[in-house]
Amino acid sequence: MIPLAQPPHTEDAPTSAEAGAPDLMEIYRAHVDYVWRIARSLGIPADAAEDVTQEVFLCVHHRLHTFRPGGSMRAWLFGITRNLVLHDKRSYARRERHLAALPHPQETAREPDATVRVQQAAALMQAFLDELDLDKRLVFQMTEIEEMTADEIAEALAIPLGTVYSRLRAARARLERFRLRLHARDERRHACATNP
């Protein structure tokens, strides 16, 4: 058997790792959850978010050479995810309508209390996010959940820094009103339960 010849390595031709090019697998490992959450925040159903995430990383594979060194990887990934979601959103909405029309299987086993509380909290947060318009929801999620800086958000959304702060203030004010409504609802329930 003839051994495969190795390509000659010259000193002036650095490898991609030496050139500082980002490695796709490293990017994937570091940002897969982030991309999934962005897809969900843009309205993609949970069962389709994984597919969108894979499509995003296929796009990243093809466009990695366009990533600007020194730029924010998360902002770049956000832009790719947003563009992909906006382009494909109609097909996902159609699919969701078809799935919603199918009967749901009945749950037979009870879940532990902790799991139920986590699910209720997640449902409340989703209800709050659903009340926000898309602009405020994205800024709120990127700040509070993704812990992105205002500069990263401004770059990702291609908006002025002041707009980021304005949308964040408005979203936080809306969250406080949402919290007060929930508190009032719980007080009414408690009052009804103690005064038959």
N, C-alpha and C positions, 0 to 999 in steps of 0.2 A: 504494500500500500504506500502510495506517495503522500508524504505530509503536505498539508496545505501551506502555501507560502504566506508569510506574514508581510503586510505592506511595509515598505521602508518607513522608518520614523525619522523625521528630520527635526532639528532643533528649532527651526523657524515655523513649524506647523504645530501650534499647540492643540492639545485635545480639547474637546468641549468643556471638560471639567476644569482644565487649566485656563481656558479663556473666560471662565466665570459664567458660562451659560447655565441657566437654571436647569436642573434635572427634572424631567417630567414626573418620575416616581416620587421624588421629594416634594414636589408641588402638590401632587395628588394626596399623599399622606398628610401633609400639613393643612390642606384646604378642602378636602372632600366634604367634611361636615358643614363647613361654612357655605359652600356652593349649594348643598342640599337645603340648608335653612333659607338661603336667599330665594331659591326656587319656590319654597313653601310660602315665603312672605310675599312673593309676587302672584300668589293665588294658585299655584300648581298643587293638585291633590297629593296627599301623602303617598298613595300607591304609584303615582307617576313621577314623583320627585327624584327617585333613584334613576329612572331612565333619563330624565333631563340632566341630572348630574353626570351621567356617563357621556351624554352628548356634548356637554360643556367640555369635558376633558378630552374628547376626541377633537373638538375644535381647538383646544389649547395645544394639543399635539401638532396640529397643522399650522398653528399661528405662533408657536413659541418664539420663532425667529423675529417676530414683530414686537415682542415685549421690550420696552424701553428700560435699559439698565438704570437702576436708581429709582425707578418708578415703584409705586405701591402694587404689589402682586395682588392684594385683595381688591383694590380698586379695579385693576385690569380684569380679574375674574368676575367681579360684579358686572362690569360692562358686557362681557361675553354672555353671562347668564341672563342678564336683562334682555339683551338683544335676541337671544335664542328663545326665551320664554315669550316675549312679545310676538315673535314671528310664528311660534307654534301654539299660542294660547287658544286659538279657536278650536284646533283639533282636540286639545285636552279638555276644553269645556264640553265639546260634543261627547267625548268619551265619558266624562263624569256624569252627564245627563243619562247616558245609556246605562251606566252602572247603577245610578240612583234608582232607576226603574226596576232593577232586579230585586227580588225579595232578599232580605237580610236573614242569615241563619240566627236562630235563637241561641243566646248564651245559656249554657247549662251550669257552669261552675261559677261560684261566687269568688270575687277577687278580694285579696286582703285589704283592710281599711286604708293602709298607707298608699297602695296603688290607686285606690279610688280617689283619695285626696289629691294625689298628683294629677290624675286625669281631670278632676274638677278644676284644679288650679290652671291646668293647661287650657281647658275649655274656656275659663273666664278670661285668660290672657288672649286667647284667639278671638273671643267675642269683642274684647276691647280693640284689638288690632283691626278687626273687621269694620268697626265704627269709623276708623281713621281713613281719610282719603289716602291714595297710594303715595303721594309725595311725603306726607307726614309719617306714614307707616314705615316707609323705607328708612327715613332718617332716624326715627325712634329705634327701629330694630338694629340698624347698623351701630348706633351709639350704645344702647342699653344692653343688647344681647350679644352683638358681635364685638363690642368694645373697640370699635374703630375710632380714630381721632377725627375731629371736625375737618382737618385738612384732607384726610383720606376720603371722607364722605364727599367733600366738595369736588375732589378729583373724580371719584367714581360716578357721581351724578352730573358732573359738568355744570355745577351751579356755584354762585359766589358763596364765600364763607359765611357772610351775614345771613344768607338764606338758610343755610344749615342751622344756625343758631335760632333763627326765627321759627322754623318748622319744629325744631326740638322743643322750644318753649311752648308752642301751641299744643304739641302732642302730650307733653307732661301736664299741662293744664287740663287737657281732656281726660287724662288718666286720673287726675285728682277728682274730677267731677264723676267719673265712672266709679271710683272707689266710694265716694259719698253716696251714690245711688245704691250700690250694693249694701252698704252699711245700713241705710234707711230701710231697704227691703228686708234685711235680716232682723232689724229691730221690729218691724211689723209682724214678721213671722213669729218671733219670740213672744211678742205681746199677744198674738192670737192663740198661741200654744198655752200660755199661762192664764189667759182669761177666756174660759170656754163660753 
